């Protein structure tokens, strides 16, 4: 099992282990509710990775969330700028 980044929903920004090649995942929210996440591939140049995106956000919302998460990560690195 490899860990993948989840975007959107209650599992947002968490790395969760997922069985190899699972096309979608249902994650428990509470006793009676589950959220569905769909596997997608993110590519930039020659580099690509898989992640799981909540079924509700648009592609634009997902990309904005990734950019904001990266900015927050970069700021909190040693020597990061605010």
Secondary structure, DSSP 8 states (H G I E B T S, - for coil): -EEEEEESGGGTT-EEEE-TT-SEEEEE-SSS-EEEEEEEEEEETTEEEEEEEESSS-HHHHHHHHHHHHHHHHHTSTT---
